[in-house]
């Protein structure tokens, strides 16, 4: 079963993601901020991370950079998909420049989200 880590401080959105992803046969873990997300990523073996950008303690840009640095040291690459209310083209470019692999804007188009996920994990 494919594992997805959802990193977002919006508890309701996390639960919606969890329900929909589990129905699609994904195993899902939730982290409420970037720092917890990085900690969980280090301990888990995730196929993909859905990463909010604006969060307390550590934002999605910092968390992505931390994950990418750890990957440089140990190898491997986990796809990270930004899921953010920032919806301008420059916001997408900033997400990709931070090391994220794809970008989905909020409110989330779940059809597009699943197409993006499947593009990375089949």
Secondary structure, DSSP 8 states (H G I E B T S, - for coil): -EEEEEE-S-HHHHHHHHHHHHHTTEEEEEESSHHHHHHHHHHS--SEEEE-SS-SSS-HHHHHHHHHHHHHHH----EEEEEES--SHHHHHHHHHTT-SEEEESS--HHHHHHHHHHHH-
